[in-house]
Amino acid sequence: MTDEQQAIDAHWMGEALQMALRADALDEVPVGAVVVLDGEIIGRGWNQPISGHDPTAHAEIMALREAAAAIGNYRLVEADLYVTIEPCTMCAGAIVHGRIRRLVFGATEPKSGAVVSNGQLLQQAWLNHGVVVQGGIRAAECSACISDFFRRRRAHKRAEKAARRAAPDAAQE
């Protein structure tokens, strides 16, 4: 990859990171995505399954939906998808069906990532569309975004548990 392409990828990943911050503000797992076509963002998405009561409302799906609506076609030929975390199986399938040209992701997802961590779904010969994959763009920032979120969530749960334990004691005083 050229230095110029690395700079372009880093720029668009910064936009995806901004979308991840939107998810974080909603207390959703902070994953963000943008779809870029001809040097412009045509779709933005952030995780919304909890707030939207929708198990399919992953950042990638939301960005793909917005991009498809923007161009009036569900096939996003020549478009690139930038996402902060390696996509899951559902999102990898949507990427193929949407005919995304290139997937660029930040950090790997060892538990449920389906692109490089588990199954290498986009590399299967039986697929009717090939997607170029580039991982590791601004990986440390993307990983820190997720790690910080779960660190805060665990601390909050510990504090709630401690408060519940302390509540009966306070009631007896």
Helices and strands as residue ranges (DSSP letters): H 3-25, E 32-37, E 40-46, H 59-71, E 80-85, H 89-97, E 102-107, G 121-123, E 132-134, H 139-172
